[in-house]
């Protein structure tokens, strides 16, 4: 993929409810970049405002007038973190792309360590946090996500899929070839490379406010991973169907034998109702899983966009270009 005015480093940051943090983030980023001889005059910060309900976009506009390296993309519709990253990737011109959160829980001072690992020959480098500052439910959800990703995506054992990551531009180009509406960046990364490393970094408290990443959005992200990059859920439902069909067949044989030998059937509706509920539940689970897959196939065939760009600042892409969106 060719870009205008290519630079050494692109830092892509989805923005949501962070108007009071962005100025501090840019100042800290500038301080760190000034310490890197090969980077300080050749980097860009791409803020993707994911239809934030506060004044984040106005802050980005103001920052862009004071810092020429700041670029801004405003999405017309809230698209979610991973779809917003795709918008930023489309604008990024750097040989290396770093992604991070907008809340200063990811420190810009750790970016040089990510870059060192890329320069050592890795395609992608994830930041692994020594001690996470997230809420308990979010840590538990991440643990479950890690287990499932290891099974569904063949994720290397011990690899933590952090939103604080660095990648070569070639990996970004491979990711952008994905045109479906349901984006899961880590799934796309694992589908194009296994040359991945991790570095240990500190995880900090959010500077101001609360995270905009809700439980509902976490579930939506999990469904993207489970249904977009694997058919294992379909295989599981097929196995459950076969299992319960086999149990039903065995029970039918036992009831026939009992009828012939004892000439009476056992009484009790409770066992019958329990059996019906279990089998019916498995059937509904299978139908729901099939519906989830078919719905996503339909939206993909209808070319539902990943994101829709409403306005840009200091960017060479425009809102008239084809873009891609998913509301979650």
Buried (B, 14 or more C-beta within 10 A) or exposed (E): EEBEEBBBBBBBBBBBBBBBBBBEBBEBBBEBBEEBEEBBEBBBBBBBBBBBEBBBBEBBBBBBEEBEBBBBBBBBBBBBBBBBBBBBBBBBBBBBBBBBBBBBBBBBBBBEBBBEBBEEEBBBBBBBBEEBEBEEEBEEBBEEBBEBBBEBBEBEEEBBBBBBBBBBBEBBEBBBEBBBBBBBBBBBBBBBBEEBBBBEBBBEEBBEEEBBBEEEBBEBBBBBBBBBBBEBBBEEBEEBBEEBEEEEEEEEEEEEEEEEEEEEEEEEEEEEEEBEEEBEEBBEBBEEBEEBBEEBEEBBEEEBBBBBBBBBBBBEBEBEEEBBBBBB
